[in-house]
């Protein structure tokens, strides 16, 4: 099993975690924004089947 050669300092660990959390927050914000735009019908960069196609499939 691989073992680190030296102990990682708390500041480096905290920087790595903060970076990860910033990225996660940005992705969550983008997903929420995309979801809102789809619900309002303003989405231009997202392709999904219109409601008419779903109704035809059910019949």
N, C-alpha and C positions, 0 to 999 in steps of 0.2 A: 504494500500500500504506500502511496506517495505521501511524504511528510514534508512540510515547509522547513527550509533551512534556518530561517530566523523568524522570530515573533513579529507579527505585523503590529505596528503602533496603532493606538486607539484613534489617532487623527486620520490615518490612512483608511482605517476601517470605516470611520464615520463619513469620510469623503465619498467612499465607494457607495455606501448605503444612501447617502443624500442624493447622489447622482442617479441611482436606481429609482428612488422615490420621485425625483423630478420627472424622469422619463415616464414613469407609470402615470403620474398626474396629467402629463401632456396627452398621453394616449387616451386616457379616460375622458378628457375634455373634448378631444376630437370625436370620439365615439358618441358622446352625448350630443354634440353639435350636429353630427350626421343624422342621428336619430330624430332630432327636432326638425331638421330640414326635410326629412322624408315625410314626417307626419304633417307638416304644413304644405307639402307639395312643391317646395322650392329647390329640391335636390337636383343639381345638374351634373354632378360628377359621379353619380351612383345609378346603375342600371338595374331595374327590377321589373317584373311583369306587371302590367296594369291590372286593375281589378276585373276588367272585362274578361281577360284570359282565364282568371280563376273561376268565374261564373260559368264559362263554357265547359271547363273540365268537369265540373260537378254534375252537369246534365247528362 
